[in-house]
Amino acid sequence: MKSVQDTYTLHNGIEIPVVGFGTWQAPDGPEAVAAVGEALRAGYRHIDTAAAYGNEASVGKAVRESGLPRKDIFITSKLWNSEHGYQKTLNAFEKTMDTLKMDVLDLYLIHWPNPVHFRHNWEEANAESWRAIEELYQSGKIRSIGVSNFMPHHLAALLKTARIIPMVNQIRLCPGDFQDEAVAASRKHGILLEAYSPLGTGQVFAVQELKDIAAKHHKTVAQVSLRWSLQQGFLPLPKSLSPERIRENADLFDFELTEEDMGKIAGLKGCCGISGDPDQIMF
């Protein structure tokens, strides 16, 4: 790997840039447009958004204003919790595409496996959403498909009826929050792990061990955390509104963490909090 434009290859042969730019909590409007534009100028070619983020329009605007060919930018969005089910998923996808003002999406994910409104029939709701997503994929409207926040039992339930195995599982992964069982279950099926909140929603900056590793390599704590993610084979999705940090978070390819560094990070369990239970979310 030499840059954020290097790629992993998904199990359907589609290439996906190894670092994505996250837009969760990027306010719709000038701030989000500016941040995505800055990311594209800094070399990112992978932008992650979601219907629930409320900024799909800004992402689409920034992509159009960048002057880059659409085919050179990998765009992800996600199905929100209230829209599970076959027809609702088709409608939600159409709305997402209208908002982005795009004809084809590179990756579409089921955002959460067990929303509160579908708690009594989440397996059936996921199966029906996945059936719709498979049809959209087979029609060429989506280039790759996947899930988010799926634990092993959610994956197992989905695979009972799925004709196409998800290509991606986007979960919270950062130093101290390793989600070993979800990682193993995903990898068993050739599913790439994307790491959201790869900086532990900012908690990595208070971890002394990460500060020490960063000082040794003359790098920042953020760069160490993102490099750790890459060396784990994950695809990190750092988010920032600061032009300096956006550029800094892409500067990950002129150093490598040692086995000792990786071992120290492996011992930091819980240092940045632990992921919540997807079966207990109240949204």
Backbone as JSON, one array per atom type, in Angstrom:
{
  "sequence": "MKSVQDTYTLHNGIEIPVVGFGTWQAPDGPEAVAAVGEALRAGYRHIDTAAAYGNEASVGKAVRESGLPRKDIFITSKLWNSEHGYQKTLNAFEKTMDTLKMDVLDLYLIHWPNPVHFRHNWEEANAESWRAIEELYQSGKIRSIGVSNFMPHHLAALLKTARIIPMVNQIRLCPGDFQDEAVAASRKHGILLEAYSPLGTGQVFAVQELKDIAAKHHKTVAQVSLRWSLQQGFLPLPKSLSPERIRENADLFDFELTEEDMGKIAGLKGCCGISGDPDQIMF",
  "N": [[0.83, -1.2, 0.0], [0.53, 2.18, -0.89], [-0.84, 4.55, -0.87], [-3.95, 6.32, -0.05], [-5.47, 5.73, -2.19], [-4.9, 3.21, -3.02], [-6.18, -0.17, -3.22], [-8.47, -2.59, -1.77], [-9.73, -5.78, -2.84], [-12.97, -6.7, -3.28], [-15.09, -9.61, -2.71], [-16.55, -9.93, -4.99], [-14.98, -8.99, -6.98], [-14.85, -6.24, -7.28], [-13.0, -3.26, -6.8], [-12.04, -1.45, -3.92], [-11.17, 1.56, -2.37], [-8.58, 1.7, 0.14], [-8.75, 3.32, 2.38], [-11.39, 5.2, 3.65], [-13.34, 8.24, 3.59], [-15.08, 9.36, 6.28], [-18.38, 10.6, 7.01], [-20.15, 10.87, 9.08], [-21.93, 12.85, 11.35], [-21.14, 15.12, 10.05], [-22.3, 18.2, 9.33], [-25.07, 18.78, 7.19], [-24.82, 20.75, 4.26], [-22.78, 23.71, 3.76], [-20.54, 22.99, 5.43], [-20.27, 20.15, 5.28], [-20.01, 19.85, 2.49], [-17.62, 21.26, 2.07], [-15.82, 19.73, 3.63], [-15.87, 17.17, 2.39], [-15.03, 17.95, -0.15], [-12.44, 18.85, 0.48], [-11.34, 16.43, 1.33], [-11.34, 14.97, -1.08], [-9.56, 16.53, -2.56], [-7.32, 16.01, -1.06], [-6.72, 13.49, -1.79], [-8.32, 11.29, -1.13], [-10.51, 8.78, -2.35], [-12.8, 7.59, -1.7], [-15.83, 7.81, -0.25], [-17.91, 7.84, 2.54], [-21.26, 7.76, 3.38], [-24.67, 8.1, 4.62], [-28.2, 7.55, 4.7], [-29.25, 8.23, 7.18], [-27.44, 10.1, 8.11], [-28.09, 12.47, 7.0], [-26.77, 14.0, 5.13], [-26.43, 13.33, 2.48], [-27.04, 14.83, 0.18], [-25.15, 16.89, 0.28], [-22.78, 15.43, 0.03], [-23.08, 14.42, -2.59], [-23.08, 16.87, -3.97], [-20.5, 17.85, -3.43], [-18.95, 15.93, -4.71], [-19.71, 16.33, -7.38], [-18.78, 18.95, -7.74], [-16.09, 18.61, -7.53], [-14.82, 18.04, -9.88], [-13.71, 15.67, -10.56], [-13.83, 12.53, -12.31], [-16.84, 10.7, -12.02], [-16.63, 7.9, -11.94], [-14.23, 7.48, -10.72], [-14.54, 7.74, -8.04], [-15.48, 6.21, -5.07], [-18.51, 5.59, -3.67], [-20.42, 5.19, -0.77], [-23.56, 4.4, 0.71], [-26.3, 3.98, 3.08], [-29.03, 1.94, 4.22], [-31.69, 3.11, 6.15], [-33.01, 2.49, 9.49], [-35.82, 2.6, 9.74], [-36.75, 1.79, 7.33], [-36.76, -0.9, 6.63], [-37.55, -3.99, 4.94], [-38.99, -5.28, 1.88], [-40.28, -3.57, -0.25], [-40.07, -1.07, 0.96], [-37.34, -0.81, 1.17], [-36.55, -0.66, -1.53], [-37.78, 1.76, -2.17], [-36.44, 3.48, -0.4], [-33.82, 3.32, -1.34], [-34.12, 4.48, -3.87], [-34.75, 7.07, -3.1], [-32.35, 7.82, -1.84], [-30.62, 7.81, -4.05], [-31.77, 9.82, -5.6], [-31.29, 11.96, -3.91], [-28.48, 12.02, -3.74], [-28.06, 12.51, -6.37], [-27.13, 10.7, -8.32], [-26.53, 7.96, -10.58], [-25.62, 5.38, -10.2], [-24.63, 3.47, -7.39], [-21.8, 2.74, -5.39], [-21.55, 1.13, -3.12], [-23.91, -0.32, -0.98], [-25.39, -0.52, 2.16], [-27.09, -2.4, 4.73], [-27.92, -0.63, 7.5], [-28.27, -1.15, 10.31], [-28.84, -4.19, 12.12], [-31.03, -4.85, 13.76], [-33.35, -2.99, 14.28], [-35.37, -1.01, 16.53], [-38.08, -0.9, 15.83], [-38.46, -3.19, 14.4], [-38.01, -5.29, 16.02], [-39.43, -7.55, 16.72], [-39.48, -9.06, 14.43], [-36.99, -9.11, 13.13], [-35.28, -10.8, 11.64], [-36.81, -11.62, 9.4], [-37.37, -9.1, 8.32], [-34.78, -8.18, 7.65], [-34.11, -10.13, 5.75], [-35.95, -9.58, 3.72], [-35.24, -6.96, 3.05], [-32.67, -7.47, 2.15], [-33.21, -9.06, -0.06], [-34.33, -7.16, -1.78], [-32.08, -5.49, -2.08], [-30.28, -7.25, -3.29], [-31.56, -7.53, -5.77], [-31.33, -4.92, -6.77], [-28.58, -4.79, -6.98], [-28.11, -6.83, -8.89], [-29.33, -5.66, -11.03], [-27.58, -3.72, -11.71], [-27.59, -1.27, -10.48], [-26.3, -0.94, -8.1], [-22.95, -1.44, -7.21], [-21.68, -3.0, -5.32], [-22.56, -4.76, -2.31], [-23.62, -4.82, 1.14], [-23.45, -5.02, 4.77], [-23.92, -3.55, 8.05], [-22.83, -3.24, 11.38], [-23.43, -5.87, 11.97], [-23.48, -8.72, 13.89], [-22.18, -12.08, 14.61], [-24.54, -13.77, 14.81], [-26.44, -12.32, 13.46], [-25.41, -12.26, 10.88], [-25.45, -15.01, 10.34], [-28.21, -15.52, 10.33], [-29.03, -13.93, 8.14], [-27.72, -15.2, 6.05], [-29.12, -17.51, 5.72], [-31.1, -17.18, 3.83], [-30.03, -15.57, 1.89], [-28.97, -15.0, -1.44], [-26.72, -13.86, -2.35], [-23.65, -13.35, -0.86], [-22.85, -10.93, 1.59], [-20.54, -8.3, 0.8], [-19.21, -6.57, 2.43], [-18.82, -5.74, 5.88], [-19.53, -3.26, 7.99], [-18.32, -2.14, 10.95], [-17.82, -0.98, 14.37], [-14.5, -0.46, 14.97], [-11.51, -0.08, 16.58], [-8.44, 0.86, 18.27], [-8.45, -1.06, 21.17], [-11.11, -1.8, 20.92], [-12.02, -4.51, 19.58], [-13.77, -6.45, 18.57], [-13.68, -9.3, 18.1], [-15.18, -11.68, 17.54], [-17.12, -10.92, 15.64], [-15.44, -10.06, 13.62], [-14.1, -12.47, 12.96], [-16.29, -14.05, 12.1], [-17.13, -12.62, 9.87], [-14.86, -12.7, 8.21], [-14.72, -15.42, 7.72], [-16.53, -15.75, 5.68], [-15.43, -14.32, 3.65], [-15.88, -11.6, 3.83], [-15.22, -8.2, 3.78], [-13.94, -6.15, 6.39], [-14.99, -3.03, 7.4], [-13.96, -0.21, 9.24], [-15.63, 1.78, 11.3], [-15.64, 4.84, 13.24], [-12.78, 4.81, 13.75], [-11.02, 6.13, 15.32], [-11.97, 5.91, 17.8], [-14.06, 7.67, 18.46], [-12.59, 9.9, 19.19], [-11.39, 9.14, 21.58], [-8.96, 7.84, 21.45], [-6.94, 9.7, 21.65], [-6.31, 10.16, 24.25], [-4.9, 8.04, 25.2], [-2.11, 6.81, 26.67], [-0.23, 4.86, 25.85], [-0.58, 4.81, 23.08], [0.2, 7.39, 22.49], [2.92, 7.16, 23.1], [3.82, 5.31, 21.17], [3.27, 6.77, 18.88], [5.04, 8.95, 19.19], [7.47, 7.62, 18.94], [7.5, 6.94, 16.24], [7.37, 9.39, 15.1], [4.87, 10.36, 14.42], [1.31, 11.09, 14.49], [-1.16, 10.35, 17.04], [-3.57, 9.72, 15.84], [-2.71, 8.9, 13.27], [-1.23, 6.63, 13.94], [-3.29, 5.01, 14.99], [-4.91, 4.65, 12.73], [-3.1, 3.44, 11.01], [-2.71, 1.06, 12.41], [-5.23, -0.07, 12.01], [-5.17, -0.55, 9.22], [-3.06, -2.4, 9.11], [-4.25, -4.48, 10.38], [-5.84, -5.36, 8.4], [-8.21, -4.1, 8.05], [-10.58, -1.6, 6.85], [-10.34, 1.61, 7.37], [-12.43, 4.42, 8.31], [-11.94, 7.37, 8.71], [-13.13, 10.49, 10.07], [-13.28, 13.99, 9.73], [-13.6, 17.54, 10.09], [-11.65, 19.32, 9.78], [-9.33, 20.72, 7.62], [-6.52, 20.32, 7.88], [-6.37, 18.01, 9.52], [-7.77, 16.21, 7.94], [-6.01, 15.89, 5.79], [-3.81, 14.91, 7.2], [-4.78, 12.47, 8.15], [-4.67, 10.94, 5.91], [-2.07, 10.42, 5.51], [-0.41, 7.89, 5.81], [1.38, 6.03, 4.94], [4.12, 5.94, 4.97], [5.33, 4.7, 7.02], [5.54, 1.9, 9.32], [3.95, -0.07, 11.74], [5.58, -1.88, 14.31], [5.93, -5.37, 15.29], [6.05, -5.36, 18.05], [4.78, -2.91, 18.62], [2.2, -3.5, 17.64], [1.54, -5.55, 19.37], [1.43, -4.21, 21.82], [-0.78, -2.55, 21.36], [-2.71, -4.48, 21.09], [-3.1, -5.16, 23.7], [-4.68, -3.21, 24.79], [-7.38, -3.35, 25.64], [-10.6, -2.07, 25.77], [-9.83, 0.56, 26.07], [-10.85, 2.63, 24.58], [-13.52, 2.55, 24.97], [-16.3, 0.25, 24.54], [-18.07, -1.38, 21.95], [-21.61, -0.93, 21.57], [-24.46, -3.12, 22.06], [-25.97, -4.33, 19.22], [-28.49, -5.44, 19.29], [-29.81, -4.12, 21.23], [-30.22, -1.5, 20.64], [-32.07, 1.56, 20.57], [-33.33, 2.75, 18.41]],
  "CA": [[0.0, 0.0, 0.0], [1.31, 3.4, -0.99], [-1.68, 5.73, -0.69], [-5.36, 6.04, 0.22], [-6.1, 5.3, -3.43], [-4.72, 1.77, -3.2], [-7.48, -0.81, -3.04], [-8.77, -3.99, -1.49], [-10.64, -6.34, -3.82], [-14.1, -7.39, -2.66], [-15.2, -10.97, -3.23], [-17.15, -9.91, -6.33], [-14.01, -8.44, -7.9], [-14.84, -4.77, -7.26], [-11.93, -2.67, -6.0], [-12.51, -0.43, -2.98], [-10.01, 2.22, -1.77], [-8.27, 1.12, 1.45], [-9.17, 4.27, 3.42], [-12.53, 6.01, 3.24], [-13.59, 9.46, 4.37], [-16.37, 9.26, 6.97], [-19.14, 11.86, 7.09], [-21.07, 10.88, 10.22], [-21.93, 14.09, 12.13], [-20.76, 16.28, 9.23], [-23.59, 18.87, 9.1], [-25.46, 19.0, 5.81], [-24.63, 22.14, 3.84], [-21.41, 24.13, 3.42], [-19.49, 22.27, 6.17], [-20.08, 18.82, 4.7], [-19.49, 20.03, 1.13], [-16.22, 21.66, 2.18], [-15.03, 18.62, 4.15], [-15.74, 16.15, 1.34], [-14.18, 18.54, -1.18], [-11.06, 18.82, 0.97], [-10.89, 15.03, 1.3], [-11.05, 14.6, -2.47], [-8.32, 17.21, -2.93], [-6.23, 15.36, -0.33], [-6.44, 12.19, -2.41], [-9.32, 10.27, -0.86], [-11.41, 8.44, -3.46], [-13.82, 6.72, -1.08], [-16.62, 8.65, 0.66], [-18.94, 7.05, 3.22], [-22.37, 8.52, 3.93], [-25.83, 7.27, 4.97], [-29.45, 8.3, 4.76], [-29.43, 8.74, 8.54], [-26.53, 11.21, 8.38], [-28.74, 13.68, 6.54], [-25.87, 14.83, 4.32], [-26.2, 12.74, 1.15], [-27.07, 15.89, -0.83], [-23.86, 17.58, 0.33], [-21.78, 14.53, -0.54], [-23.25, 14.46, -4.04], [-22.67, 18.19, -4.46], [-19.03, 17.94, -3.37], [-18.41, 15.07, -5.77], [-19.91, 17.0, -8.67], [-17.95, 20.16, -7.8], [-14.67, 18.26, -7.47], [-14.27, 17.93, -11.22], [-13.2, 14.31, -10.77], [-14.8, 11.62, -12.93], [-17.63, 9.94, -11.03], [-16.17, 6.52, -11.88], [-13.01, 7.41, -9.93], [-14.87, 7.95, -6.62], [-16.27, 5.12, -4.5], [-19.5, 6.19, -2.76], [-21.22, 4.27, 0.04], [-24.63, 4.88, 1.57], [-26.86, 2.93, 3.93], [-30.47, 1.86, 4.45], [-31.97, 3.45, 7.55], [-33.73, 1.5, 10.28], [-37.27, 2.65, 9.56], [-37.09, 1.42, 5.96], [-36.55, -2.32, 6.37], [-38.62, -4.63, 4.19], [-38.69, -5.3, 0.45], [-40.66, -2.37, -1.0], [-39.54, 0.12, 1.62], [-35.92, -0.72, 0.82], [-36.48, -0.14, -2.9], [-38.14, 3.19, -2.12], [-35.37, 4.21, 0.3], [-32.68, 3.4, -2.25], [-34.44, 5.47, -4.9], [-34.63, 8.39, -2.47], [-30.92, 8.07, -1.66], [-30.03, 8.14, -5.35], [-32.28, 11.14, -5.97], [-30.63, 12.95, -3.06], [-27.09, 12.09, -4.19], [-28.06, 12.85, -7.81], [-26.25, 9.73, -8.97], [-27.22, 6.86, -11.25], [-25.11, 4.11, -9.68], [-23.98, 3.56, -6.08], [-20.72, 1.76, -5.33], [-21.78, 0.19, -2.02], [-25.12, -0.02, -0.19], [-25.37, -1.35, 3.36], [-28.12, -2.35, 5.77], [-27.19, 0.13, 8.51], [-28.34, -1.85, 11.6], [-29.54, -5.45, 11.92], [-32.17, -5.11, 14.63], [-33.94, -1.73, 14.73], [-36.37, -1.19, 17.56], [-39.41, -1.1, 15.25], [-38.53, -4.52, 13.78], [-37.41, -6.22, 16.97], [-40.2, -8.79, 16.77], [-39.32, -9.84, 13.2], [-35.81, -8.55, 12.48], [-34.73, -11.72, 10.64], [-37.63, -11.52, 8.19], [-37.19, -7.76, 7.76], [-33.47, -8.15, 7.0], [-34.16, -10.99, 4.57], [-36.69, -8.88, 2.67], [-34.39, -5.85, 2.6], [-31.55, -8.03, 1.39], [-33.75, -9.49, -1.36], [-34.42, -5.95, -2.6], [-30.72, -5.03, -2.36], [-29.75, -8.17, -4.29], [-32.15, -7.19, -7.07], [-30.71, -3.68, -7.21], [-27.22, -5.17, -7.37], [-28.15, -7.59, -10.13], [-29.76, -4.76, -12.1], [-26.47, -2.81, -12.0], [-27.74, 0.03, -9.81], [-25.33, -0.96, -7.0], [-21.8, -2.24, -7.64], [-21.36, -3.96, -4.26], [-23.59, -4.7, -1.27], [-23.13, -5.3, 2.42], [-24.18, -4.8, 6.01], [-23.21, -2.76, 9.05], [-23.17, -3.58, 12.76], [-23.92, -7.25, 12.02], [-22.75, -9.66, 14.7], [-22.25, -13.41, 13.99], [-25.88, -14.35, 14.67], [-27.15, -11.58, 12.42], [-24.91, -12.78, 9.6], [-25.94, -16.39, 10.15], [-29.63, -15.44, 9.97], [-29.15, -13.4, 6.79], [-27.2, -16.16, 5.07], [-30.08, -18.6, 5.52], [-31.91, -16.91, 2.64], [-29.3, -14.73, 0.92], [-28.39, -15.6, -2.64], [-25.42, -13.22, -2.51], [-23.01, -13.08, 0.43], [-22.4, -9.53, 1.7], [-19.14, -8.04, 0.49], [-18.66, -5.69, 3.47], [-19.5, -5.54, 7.17], [-18.96, -2.05, 8.6], [-18.55, -2.18, 12.39], [-16.89, -0.14, 15.13], [-13.21, -1.11, 15.2], [-10.47, 0.89, 16.91], [-7.63, 0.32, 19.36], [-9.21, -1.35, 22.38], [-12.44, -2.34, 20.58], [-11.55, -5.39, 18.52], [-14.91, -7.2, 18.04], [-13.04, -10.48, 17.52], [-16.12, -12.67, 17.01], [-17.71, -10.39, 14.42], [-14.37, -10.07, 12.61], [-13.89, -13.85, 12.52], [-17.46, -14.51, 11.35], [-17.12, -11.95, 8.57], [-13.76, -13.22, 7.4], [-15.07, -16.79, 7.32], [-17.3, -15.68, 4.45], [-14.76, -13.44, 2.7], [-16.48, -10.27, 3.95], [-14.26, -7.18, 4.22], [-14.32, -5.35, 7.56], [-14.76, -1.59, 7.43], [-13.86, 0.26, 10.63], [-16.11, 3.14, 11.59], [-15.07, 5.39, 14.48], [-11.47, 4.18, 13.94], [-10.29, 6.89, 16.35], [-12.69, 5.76, 19.06], [-14.75, 8.96, 18.67], [-11.65, 10.82, 19.83], [-10.83, 8.62, 22.83], [-7.57, 7.37, 21.27], [-5.98, 10.77, 21.92], [-5.98, 10.18, 25.68], [-4.26, 6.76, 25.55], [-0.67, 7.08, 26.76], [0.53, 3.89, 25.04], [-0.65, 5.26, 21.69], [1.05, 8.58, 22.42], [4.32, 6.72, 23.09], [4.08, 4.71, 19.85], [3.26, 7.87, 17.92], [6.28, 9.7, 19.35], [8.56, 6.79, 18.4], [7.46, 6.96, 14.78], [7.21, 10.8, 14.67], [3.54, 10.42, 13.83], [0.27, 11.45, 15.45], [-1.95, 9.23, 17.58], [-4.54, 9.36, 14.8], [-2.03, 8.14, 12.22], [-0.93, 5.3, 14.5], [-4.53, 4.24, 15.1], [-5.34, 4.28, 11.38], [-2.14, 2.46, 10.49], [-3.06, -0.2, 13.07], [-6.41, -0.6, 11.33], [-4.74, -1.09, 7.94], [-2.24, -3.59, 9.33], [-5.19, -5.54, 10.75], [-6.62, -5.72, 7.22], [-9.48, -3.37, 8.07], [-10.67, -0.41, 6.02], [-10.78, 2.66, 8.28], [-13.24, 5.52, 7.78], [-11.78, 8.54, 9.58], [-13.95, 11.67, 9.76], [-12.86, 15.26, 10.33], [-13.97, 18.75, 9.35], [-10.44, 20.15, 9.74], [-8.49, 20.41, 6.45], [-5.22, 19.78, 8.3], [-6.51, 16.62, 9.99], [-8.17, 15.4, 6.79], [-4.77, 15.54, 5.08], [-2.99, 14.11, 8.12], [-5.34, 11.12, 8.24], [-4.34, 10.22, 4.69], [-0.61, 10.28, 5.47], [-0.27, 6.67, 6.61], [2.03, 5.01, 4.14], [5.57, 6.06, 5.02], [5.81, 4.04, 8.23], [4.87, 0.64, 9.63], [4.02, -0.45, 13.14], [6.33, -3.12, 14.54], [5.22, -6.42, 16.03], [5.95, -4.89, 19.43], [3.72, -1.91, 18.64], [0.91, -4.17, 17.46], [1.29, -6.29, 20.6], [1.01, -3.25, 22.85], [-2.15, -2.11, 21.05], [-3.59, -5.62, 21.36], [-3.36, -5.23, 25.14], [-5.41, -2.02, 25.23], [-8.82, -3.66, 25.58], [-11.51, -1.17, 26.48], [-9.27, 1.9, 26.29], [-11.68, 3.61, 23.86], [-14.9, 2.11, 25.1], [-16.69, -0.99, 23.88], [-19.27, -1.23, 21.11], [-22.89, -1.3, 22.14], [-25.11, -4.32, 21.54], [-26.92, -3.96, 18.19], [-29.84, -5.93, 19.62], [-30.38, -3.29, 22.29], [-30.36, -0.1, 20.22], [-33.46, 2.05, 20.73], [-33.66, 3.61, 17.27]],
  "C": [[0.87, 1.26, 0.0], [0.49, 4.67, -0.77], [-3.11, 5.32, -0.39], [-6.1, 5.61, -1.03], [-5.79, 3.85, -3.79], [-6.02, 1.07, -2.8], [-7.39, -2.21, -2.45], [-9.68, -4.47, -2.63], [-11.73, -7.12, -3.09], [-14.31, -8.74, -3.34], [-15.95, -11.05, -4.56], [-16.22, -9.29, -7.38], [-13.94, -6.93, -7.95], [-13.72, -4.27, -6.35], [-12.48, -1.51, -5.18], [-11.29, 0.23, -2.33], [-9.84, 1.87, -0.29], [-8.58, 2.04, 2.63], [-10.35, 5.06, 2.85], [-12.64, 7.25, 4.1], [-14.99, 9.37, 4.96], [-17.06, 10.61, 7.08], [-20.18, 11.87, 8.2], [-20.85, 12.15, 11.03], [-21.35, 15.28, 11.35], [-22.05, 16.99, 8.83], [-23.86, 19.11, 7.62], [-25.31, 20.48, 5.46], [-23.17, 22.44, 3.62], [-20.32, 23.34, 4.15], [-19.21, 20.91, 5.56], [-19.51, 18.92, 3.29], [-18.0, 20.36, 1.18], [-15.34, 20.5, 2.64], [-14.81, 17.55, 3.09], [-14.86, 16.67, 0.21], [-12.72, 18.51, -0.78], [-10.51, 17.41, 0.94], [-10.52, 14.6, -0.12], [-9.78, 15.27, -2.95], [-7.11, 16.57, -2.26], [-5.92, 13.96, -0.85], [-7.41, 11.09, -2.11], [-10.17, 10.04, -2.11], [-12.54, 7.53, -2.98], [-14.54, 7.56, -0.02], [-17.77, 7.82, 1.22], [-20.01, 7.98, 3.79], [-23.5, 7.55, 4.27], [-27.06, 8.15, 4.96], [-29.62, 8.96, 6.12], [-28.53, 9.92, 8.85], [-27.12, 12.54, 7.92], [-27.87, 14.55, 5.64], [-25.58, 14.25, 2.94], [-26.18, 13.82, 0.06], [-25.73, 16.63, -0.88], [-22.75, 16.73, -0.25], [-21.87, 14.55, -2.07], [-22.78, 15.76, -4.64], [-21.15, 18.31, -4.49], [-18.39, 17.09, -4.46], [-18.54, 15.75, -7.12], [-18.98, 18.2, -8.83], [-16.46, 19.85, -7.85], [-14.01, 18.25, -8.84], [-13.69, 16.57, -11.53], [-14.25, 13.46, -11.48], [-15.54, 10.81, -11.87], [-17.09, 8.52, -10.86], [-14.93, 6.36, -11.01], [-13.27, 7.54, -8.43], [-15.82, 6.85, -6.17], [-17.2, 5.7, -3.44], [-20.31, 5.09, -2.08], [-22.37, 5.02, 0.69], [-25.31, 3.68, 2.23], [-28.37, 3.07, 4.08], [-30.77, 2.16, 5.91], [-32.97, 2.47, 8.18], [-35.23, 1.46, 10.05], [-37.71, 2.08, 8.22], [-36.85, -0.05, 5.62], [-37.79, -2.94, 5.73], [-38.39, -4.44, 2.7], [-39.02, -3.97, -0.25], [-40.11, -1.1, -0.37], [-38.05, 0.3, 1.31], [-35.75, -0.18, -0.59], [-36.78, 1.36, -2.92], [-37.02, 4.02, -1.49], [-34.15, 4.36, -0.6], [-32.92, 4.45, -3.32], [-34.31, 6.89, -4.34], [-33.16, 8.77, -2.28], [-30.29, 8.5, -2.98], [-30.5, 9.5, -5.85], [-31.56, 12.23, -5.19], [-29.18, 13.13, -3.47], [-26.97, 12.64, -5.6], [-27.02, 12.01, -8.55], [-27.09, 8.62, -9.58], [-26.84, 5.5, -10.68], [-24.42, 4.37, -8.35], [-22.93, 2.45, -6.0], [-20.92, 0.72, -4.24], [-23.01, 0.64, -1.25], [-25.19, -1.03, 0.94], [-26.7, -1.29, 4.1], [-27.44, -1.77, 7.01], [-27.14, -0.58, 9.87], [-29.18, -3.11, 11.42], [-30.86, -5.61, 12.67], [-32.76, -3.81, 15.17], [-35.11, -1.98, 15.69], [-37.75, -1.48, 16.97], [-39.57, -2.46, 14.57], [-38.03, -5.6, 14.72], [-38.15, -7.56, 17.02], [-40.0, -9.65, 15.53], [-38.08, -9.39, 12.42], [-35.23, -9.47, 11.41], [-35.49, -11.62, 9.33], [-37.42, -10.16, 7.52], [-35.85, -7.64, 7.04], [-33.48, -8.96, 5.71], [-34.86, -10.28, 3.41], [-35.91, -7.67, 2.15], [-33.26, -6.37, 1.73], [-32.01, -8.51, 0.01], [-33.85, -8.29, -2.29], [-33.03, -5.47, -3.01], [-30.05, -5.94, -3.39], [-30.28, -7.84, -5.68], [-31.54, -5.91, -7.63], [-29.27, -3.93, -7.68], [-27.21, -5.87, -8.73], [-28.6, -6.74, -11.32], [-28.67, -3.76, -12.48], [-26.57, -1.46, -11.33], [-26.79, 0.18, -8.62], [-24.2, -1.88, -7.43], [-21.38, -3.27, -6.59], [-22.32, -3.71, -3.1], [-23.05, -5.28, 0.04], [-24.01, -4.91, 3.58], [-23.32, -3.96, 6.95], [-23.72, -3.15, 10.43], [-23.74, -4.99, 12.9], [-22.96, -8.1, 12.84], [-22.9, -11.07, 14.09], [-23.66, -13.96, 13.81], [-26.72, -13.6, 13.65], [-26.71, -12.06, 11.03], [-25.47, -14.16, 9.32], [-27.41, -16.38, 9.72], [-29.8, -14.96, 8.54], [-28.76, -14.44, 5.74], [-28.11, -17.37, 4.87], [-30.84, -18.44, 4.21], [-31.17, -16.13, 1.56], [-28.83, -15.56, -0.27], [-26.98, -15.07, -2.87], [-24.86, -12.91, -1.12], [-22.61, -11.61, 0.48], [-20.91, -9.4, 1.41], [-18.43, -7.27, 1.6], [-19.49, -5.83, 4.73], [-18.81, -4.36, 7.84], [-19.33, -2.03, 10.08], [-17.57, -1.24, 13.09], [-15.64, -0.94, 15.44], [-12.17, -0.02, 15.44], [-9.59, 0.27, 17.98], [-8.47, 0.15, 20.63], [-10.59, -1.93, 22.14], [-12.27, -3.22, 19.35], [-12.66, -6.23, 17.87], [-14.46, -8.5, 17.36], [-14.04, -11.46, 16.89], [-16.76, -12.2, 15.71], [-16.69, -10.38, 13.29], [-14.18, -11.48, 12.07], [-15.05, -14.36, 11.68], [-17.5, -13.88, 9.96], [-16.05, -12.54, 7.67], [-14.0, -14.65, 6.93], [-15.78, -16.81, 5.98], [-16.67, -14.74, 3.41], [-15.3, -12.03, 2.7], [-15.43, -9.3, 4.49], [-14.8, -6.41, 5.41], [-13.97, -3.89, 7.34], [-14.84, -1.13, 8.88], [-14.42, 1.67, 10.74], [-15.66, 3.53, 12.99], [-13.68, 4.8, 14.75], [-10.59, 4.92, 14.93], [-11.03, 6.86, 17.67], [-13.46, 6.99, 19.46], [-13.89, 9.92, 19.49], [-10.98, 10.29, 21.08], [-9.39, 8.14, 22.69], [-6.57, 8.43, 21.72], [-5.57, 10.85, 23.38], [-5.2, 8.95, 26.12], [-2.74, 6.93, 25.51], [0.15, 6.13, 25.88], [0.53, 4.29, 23.57], [0.2, 6.52, 21.49], [2.53, 8.18, 22.32], [4.7, 6.12, 21.73], [4.16, 5.8, 18.79], [4.57, 8.66, 17.99], [7.46, 8.93, 18.75], [8.65, 6.87, 16.88], [7.38, 8.39, 14.21], [5.91, 10.98, 13.89], [2.54, 10.86, 14.89], [-0.44, 10.19, 15.95], [-2.98, 8.77, 16.54], [-3.89, 8.5, 13.72], [-1.65, 6.75, 12.7], [-2.18, 4.44, 14.54], [-5.02, 3.79, 13.73], [-4.39, 3.29, 10.74], [-2.38, 1.09, 11.12], [-4.23, -0.86, 12.35], [-6.01, -1.23, 9.99], [-3.93, -2.37, 8.12], [-3.06, -4.77, 9.85], [-5.99, -6.04, 9.54], [-7.99, -5.09, 7.19], [-9.41, -2.19, 7.09], [-11.21, 0.72, 6.88], [-11.5, 3.79, 7.57], [-13.11, 6.74, 8.69], [-12.63, 9.71, 9.11], [-13.33, 12.88, 10.44], [-13.41, 16.39, 9.48], [-12.77, 19.68, 9.17], [-9.6, 19.78, 8.52], [-7.15, 19.79, 6.84], [-5.33, 18.32, 8.73], [-6.97, 15.69, 8.87], [-6.93, 14.96, 6.02], [-3.89, 14.62, 5.92], [-3.48, 12.66, 8.16], [-5.12, 10.29, 6.98], [-2.85, 9.89, 4.59], [-0.19, 9.08, 6.33], [0.7, 5.66, 6.01], [3.55, 5.12, 4.09], [6.13, 5.49, 6.32], [5.02, 2.75, 8.45], [5.03, 0.36, 11.11], [4.74, -1.78, 13.28], [5.45, -4.15, 15.23], [5.04, -6.01, 17.49], [4.84, -3.85, 19.57], [2.34, -2.57, 18.58], [0.54, -4.96, 18.71], [0.82, -5.38, 21.73], [-0.44, -2.8, 22.62], [-3.13, -3.24, 21.34], [-3.94, -5.73, 22.84], [-4.21, -4.09, 25.67], [-6.92, -2.22, 25.25], [-9.63, -2.68, 26.42], [-11.0, 0.25, 26.62], [-10.09, 2.99, 25.6], [-13.15, 3.24, 23.92], [-15.14, 0.84, 24.31], [-17.97, -0.76, 23.1], [-20.54, -1.65, 21.84], [-23.47, -2.53, 21.46], [-26.13, -3.91, 20.48], [-28.36, -4.43, 18.46], [-30.52, -5.11, 20.7], [-30.54, -1.83, 21.88], [-31.82, 0.32, 20.28], [-33.8, 3.04, 19.62], [-33.82, 2.72, 16.05]]
}
